[in-house]
């Protein structure tokens, strides 16, 4: 009897913990170019057709790094 109670409590705790971590993964918290939207390219960025947001990147500078990598600095604006 006590063993069944402990197993049910553990299963309930597991269900609660897994639901809390699943709620933290939301498309609203994603960064960068959204994969669920349709984007129309414009100069230095794109317009998201789904919500009308404009994403623009204005390059400031680029510096070479080791190998074929480069560090690109830009101002990012999301309106």
N, C-alpha and C positions, 0 to 999 in steps of 0.2 A: 504494500500500500504506500509506504513512504517512498519507495524507489520510483513508483509511477508519478508521485507528486513532484519529486526532484527532476525527473525527465521532462515533465510538462513545464515546469518553471524554466528549465534550461532552454527548451524550444521557444518559449515565449520571449525570453531574453534575446535569443538569437534572431527572432523575427523583428523585434524592436530595433536592435542594432543594425540589421541589414536595411531596414526601411529608412533609418536616419542617414546612412551613407548614400542610399539611392536618391534621396531627395536633394542632396547637395550637387548632383550632376545634372545641370540644367543648361539648355542652350543659351539662356540669357547670360550665363557666366562665362561663356566662351570668348576668346579673343581672336582678333584677326579677321580674315575673310570668312563669313559664315557659309557653311556648305549647304544650307537649306534654302538659300535665297537665290534669286536670279539677279545678276549684276550686269549693268551696262557700263562699259569702260568709258571714261572721260579722261581728259588730259590730267596726268598726275594722280589718278585715282579711279573710283567707280561709284555708281549710284545703285543702291539696293532697291530693286523694283518692289519687293514685298512690303517694305515699310517706308520707303522714300528717303532713307538716310544717305548722306553723301560722305564718302571716305576719301580724304585727300592726303597725299604725302608729298611734301616739298623737300627735295634733297638739299642738304647743307654742305656736306663734304664726304669724301671717300678716301680712306687711307689703306694702303696695302699692308697685309699681314704676312705671316709665314706661309709658304706654299702658294696655292692659287686662291687663298681666301682674301677677302677685303672687308673692312669695317665701313659700313655706309651709315652716315648720320642723316636723319631727316626729321622734319617737323610733321607730326601726324595730327590731322583734324578730322573729327567725326561729327557731323552736323545732322 
